[in-house]
Amino acid sequence: MQEFLQQVVNGLTVGSVYSLVALGYTMVYGILRLINFAHGEMFMVGSYLALSTVSVLGMGQVASGSLGGILLVFLISMTAVAGLGVLVERVAYRPLRRASRLAPIVSALGASIFLQNAIMLIYGTRFKVFPEKLIPQISWEVGGVKITLMRVVILVVSLLLMAALYTLVQKTQLGAAIRACALDHDTARLMGIDVDRIVSLVFIIGPALGAAAGVMVGMFYYQINFVIGWTYGIRAFTAAILGGIGNIPGAMLGGLILGVLETLGAGYISPGWKDAISFFLLILILIVRPTGILGERVAEKV
Amino acid sequence: MKKFVAITLLLVMAVALTGCGKKEVEPIRIGVQGPISGQWAIEGTGFVKAVRLLAEEINNGGGLLGRPIEIIEGDDKGDPKESSLVAQKMVASKVIAVIGAYNSTATEPASQIYDENKILHITPSSTATRLTEKGYKMFFRTCFLDDRQGLFAAEFITKTLGKSKVALIHDNSTYAKGLAEWTKKYLEERGATVVFFDAITPGEKDYSPTLTRVKAIGPEVIYFTGYFSDAGLLVRQAKDLGILETAQFMGGNAVNNPDYIKSAGLDAAKGSIITTEPVPSDLPYPEAQKFLQDFKAKYNEDVASVWTPSAADAFRVIVEAIRKTNSTDPVKLAEYLHNELKDFPGITGPITFDEKGDRLGTIHKAYIVNEKGEFVPYK
């Protein structure tokens, strides 16, 4: 039982990272019906920017970083990546808004490869390591289950960010505008909504959340390289589909479910079966519920 | 005037032509293949730096058999598919010998291509046993076999540490799986029990599912036979899960890299033990001291791992074979290395090859990470 609970804790940590990244895929898909393949790279860039900020500020070399310093790292990384998100949308997607659906996907892949290689050239091909003492080494033991501070931080920060996003989308006027754009661009425009601004907004929120996930992954695992965007991106994308792509609570649920399931699979069957199990599940759910767990059947647009 | 111009032109052409004639000394081309980019880039670039350093020395001293040495680089990224492409490129560039690749998984497909094309092939670092079981006459290695290390590890765990419950973790690569299997065999021969034997997926970040399983089983020793980047993540997560309080973490020779300690964090890495060839600065041979000094002088950095001197040794035995046979025919060179080279004074110790191309002897040692984050000999 103790082992099982530990595995669930392990899974929730990974899962909440997937959720945060999945939100970026799902929001863009909701608004533009575009799979933003460059989104995984936002996560990766966020991680690298955090590393740079940490080393510029000289944090973690002798003592743990202060809370203010850590918040600053999050803030800088999230802001910069949000800017990058808007830039990518401007350069790679907006000119293709009226093109066939294939063109923006190819463009997204291009943006992804570009960002990956840019980071590789700037930071080099070797993996980079966060300073050891950045986060205080605190852990608790609850009923034989070891929980480190960073696991709690990842879970809490993810849930808070997701709750904030959910409130924004469901309870505010801005959220109503986002939802309107997701339903129909032209009608939304007739209602006086500036669709381009809403799209930009989505490309601020998604990458910022991705960056936050990237920062936490860097601080948790210490070690980052320029391909983590792909490994986490593909899982997060799966999570988004699992929960119902285009659906915000779906992405959160999908991420957590995927994280826990693959952890249990890796722990009880074999790590080699980890991906097989999660993708088998994905296929199964798509057969039973093609719209994903929480996806609703949307009337065909004419 | 016209006549003058014509004569001048003729003269210039004549000079140019004779110039060409004189310069037509074909260089001796030697390939270096390895992960020059990707997660093991530090090892691949180490190969290139070591070989370029020695080649430059020889070229400055008038070359080999009066011919300059030209180094051809091939980046296989540690990937078997890329490795085949690099090997084909090497064949097309008419190299006589290739040094590489780094990991066994990449060396395996390349060794077949080089053997078919009769190119001398020496790997500095691929230790999987089966590489030399195929009867290739052109394939050699300047490193020692996995089974020797497995034997050493089993002896060390049972005799020196006196432990008998062992968890073996590998990463499904040719090298790591081979070492894990040899270790298992020798451990069981010595009456120890292997309580866990499975692979992690390299390149993942989260190994806590596997470690949680291991923790529930409760081994006394965890021996990881994979690479340093994964070892760093493993030992750190093992510490977070509280496994290091009851189990000794050990790594194989691919963990022998300073980046292991960096990515694990000193707190988690200290006290962990690796089985490996001696670290470069511990090499007792005079050739080693000279090489390490020259390397530092040229690149202003220390060699990254023991594989860099091993790559240098691969190059040095090729040069020795060319000198002694007075030939650049790869088949003759291979025959020389198989039959005549005896106790060649290498940077990594005396070098003798057996009929399979394996290096005789063993130099494995156990090292422990001390409080300052250095590998020091285990006592």
Interface residues (C-beta under 8 A of the other chain):
Chain A: Q2 E3 Q6 Q7 N10 G11 T13 V14 M120 G124 T125 R126 F127 V129 E132 Q137 S139 E141 K146 T148 V217 Y221 Y222 Q223 N225 V227 I228 T231 E262 T263 L264 G265 A266 G267 Y268 S270 P271 G272 K274 D275
Chain B: S37 G38 Q39 A41 I42 N172 D198 A199 I200 T201 G203 E204 K205 D206 Y207 S208 P209 T210 T212 R213 K215 A216 S229 G232 L233 R236 D240 L241 G242 D259 K262 S263 A264 G265 L266 D267
